[in-house]
């Protein structure tokens, strides 16, 4: 489908957002065939911009932040109906939705979870958190699947959902301190209770810059939960079209590598932000490019 200058500019805006904020995922996306990249940038731009409304406007009253998210969601839905919209980012998103006939229910679920972030500060159970992550993470996997392509989309669907959950749980583990700064806790209360940890304990550890033994045990458990989602996602990557496998192998290994970095620092997520070193990032790219298509994928030991 030809791209006019305004649409090209919209895709470029999404690409810049992706490069600026999604360092690991952007690196992996560069391994995709060129024609697929812009569509991944568009989906990232959509999710990132909604996240920016929720998380980067904290100085505004909650009602105004909610109004901004609603207004942007309404512009998106108007564009889906074919109405003219004045937005620099959405034309690329709408174009991608049309090219791949993406399921609009996934976008509704995502926007619902973004709205939850405006009012929900914590989750009592893991089931409650999964309800949130259904929209904030699992549907990202199913949005991505038609772009990545698969010889067996039905078999690849659940692994794609699981990979979205695995990636987001990894972010939650790494970013406990950052989320506390925003007034949120994405570690379920039932998990905190299991290890004798309170929200006050987490806040004290953030301020001190050091986790207690109980918090380290909690984080170790959360890493185990995340690894279960990675294991459930692994069978889906060999099912992707050949041109997409290197991309997702790299993303899988690099996001999983963040858990390895958390483990290496003794599960203390307050001492520093866990980051995969550049030399390891380059090695994973090389590994993915030289791995035969269809080979199983697993996390680094």
N, C-alpha and C positions, 0 to 999 in steps of 0.2 A: 504494500500500500504506500503510495507516494507521501512524502512529508513536506508540507509547506514551511515557510520560514518561521511562522509563529509556533507551529508544532515542534519544529527542530529546536527552537529556543526553549520551549517547555521541557523537552527531553534533556537539554543541556542543564537546565536548572536542577532537575532531579539528579543528574549525574554529579553535579557539584555538591549537593546535599549529601549524597551517598559517600563521595570521596572524603568529605569533611568529617562526617559523623560515624560512618560505618567502616572503619579502617580494615578490619579483618574480612568482613563480607565483601567489601569493595575489591580487595586483593583477589579473593576467590572468583569474583565475577569477571575479572579480566581474563580468566581462563575459558570463558564461554565463547562460542562462535560470535563474531562481531554483531550479527543481526539480532541476537538474543539480548545482548547487554543492555541496550537502551530500555527494554521492557522490564528488566530487573531493576534498573535505576528508577523507573517510573513507580513501581510498587514500593520500593524503598522510600522514594520521595513522599508518596502518599502517607505511609505509616509514620515517617519521621515528622512530617509537618503537623499531623494530628498530635503527635507526642510533644512537639514544641509548644503547641497551644496549651497543652495540659501542664507541662513541666517548666516552661521558660517564661511563664507569665505569672509567677508566684506572687508578685507585688500587687496584682489585681485582686479584687474581691472574688470569691468563688462564683458568685452569680454572673459576673462579667466574663470570667473564663469559660463558664458553661455556655454563655450566649455566643461567644466567639466560636466554640466548637460546633454548636448547633448551626450557626450561620454558614460555617465552612462545609459542614455535612449537607446542608440544604443546597449549597451551590453545586456540590458533587452530584446530588440526586437530580437537580435540575439539568445538569449536563447529560446525565444518563437518559433523561427524557427528550434530549435533543434541543433543549432551550439554550440560547446564547448565554455564555457566562464570562465574567471578567475576572480571570484568575490566571496567574503566570505559570502555575504548576499543574493544574487539573487537566488541561488538554492532553498531555502525555498519558496521564492515568486513564482518561476516558478512551483514548486511542488504543491503549494496551488492553483494556477491558473488552473493547469491540473486536480487536484482532483475534483474541483467544477465547472470546465468548465466556469470560470468567463468571463464576457463580456470584451473583450479587448478594446472596445471603452471607457470604464470607465477609463482605465489606460492612454489612449491617452489624454482624457479630463483632467485628473489629471496633467499629465506632461505639458500640455499646460498652465494650471494655474500657475504651478511652474515657467515656463518661463516668465509669465507675471510679477511675482514678481521681476524679474531682471530689468524691465524697467518701470513699472507702479507704480507711487508713490501715487496716489489718484484716487478716483472715483467720477465722476460728479453727478451721480444719483444712487438711490438704484437699479434700473434695471441694471446699469453697474456693480455694486457690485455683484448682483445675477449672472451675467454672469461669473464673476470670481469664485464665490462660487459654481457654477454648477460643476466645475472641482475640486476645492479644498475641497469641503465638501459634496455636494449632492451625488456624485458618490461613496464616501466612504460608505454611507449608502447602496447603491445598491451592492457594492462589498461585504459588510458584510452579506447581507441578505441570500445568499445561504449557508453560513457557520452557521449562527444562525438557519436557517430552519424555515419554516412556512407552515401551512396547506393550506394557501391561498396566495401564493407569489404575485399574481397580486394585491390583495387588500393591501398587506403589503408594496408594492414597494414605493408608494408616501409617506406614513408615514416615511419610512426609509430615503428617501431623505430629508424630512423635519427635521428629527432628526439630520442629518448631518449639515444642515443649522443652526439649533438651537445651536448645540454645538459650531460651529465656531463663530457665532455671540456672544456667551457668551465669548469666548476667545478674540474677538476683543474688547468687552466692558472692560473686565478686564485688557487687555494688551495695552491700549492706549499709555501709557508712553513708554513701551518697543518698540512698533511699531514706535513711533516717533523717538526713538534712531536709528532705522534702516532707517529712512528717508521716512516712509510710514504712510499714514492715511487711515484706513479702515472705517471711519465714512463718509458717502457720503457728498459731498459738499452741496447738496440740503438740507440735514438735518442740517448741520452747519448753512446754511443761514437762515433756519427757526427759529433758536434760537439766531441769531446774534453772532455767534461764528466764528472766523477765525482760520486758522492754526497757525498764530502767537499767538493767545490767548492760544491755546493748548500747544504750546512750552513754553510760559511764565508760565502756570500753572504747567507744568512738572518741570521746573527749580525752581519754588517757592515751589512745593510740596503741592499745595492746589488749588482746582478748584474754579472758579467763580460761582455765582448763575446761569449765563447763561449756563455754561458748565454742571452744575448739572442737569439743566432742559433737556439739550440735552441727557445726559446719561440716565436719567429717561425715555425719549422717546425711546431710543435704547433698553432699557430693555423691554418696552412694545412690541416693534417689535419682539424681541427674544421670548417673551412669546407666541406670536401668532404662531410662528413656533413650539414651544413645544406643544401647543394645537393641531396643525395639525398632529404632530407626535404621540400623545398619543394613538390613536386607533390602531396603528400598534403593540404595545407591547403585548397585549393579543393574537394577531394572531401568535406570535412566538411559536416554539415548546417549550414544557414545560421546558426542560433543559436550555433554553436560556432566559427565562423570568426574572429570578432573576438577571441575569447579566445586562440586559438592564434596568430593573427597577432601579437598583442601579446607573447605569450611568446617567439615566434620572434625578433622584432625586438629585444626587450629582452635576452634571453640573448645573442643575436648581438652586441648593442651592448657587452657586456662585452669581447668580443674587440677591438672598436674602441677601447675605453678602454685595454686592454693595449697595443695598437699606439701609441696616442697618448702613452703614457709610455715609449716606446722599448723595449717588450717587457721592461721591468724589473718583474717581479712582486714584487720584494722592497722596492722603494722605498715602495709603498703598495698597499693592496688596491683593485683596479679596481672602480669602482662607476659605474653609469649615473646621471647627475645627475637630480634630480627633474623639472626642466623638460623633459628629454628623455623621461622616463617619461610625463609628462602628454601630451606631443605624440604619442607612439606610441599611447596610448589613443585620442586624438581621431582619429588617422589610421586606426586599425583600425575605429572605429565608422563612419567615412565612406567606407571602401573598399567598392565594390560586391562582392557575393558572387560567388565564382568567379574573382576576379582573382588572378593569380599573386602570390606573395610572394617577396621577396628581402631579403638583409641590407642594412643601410645601407652606403653607400659609405665 
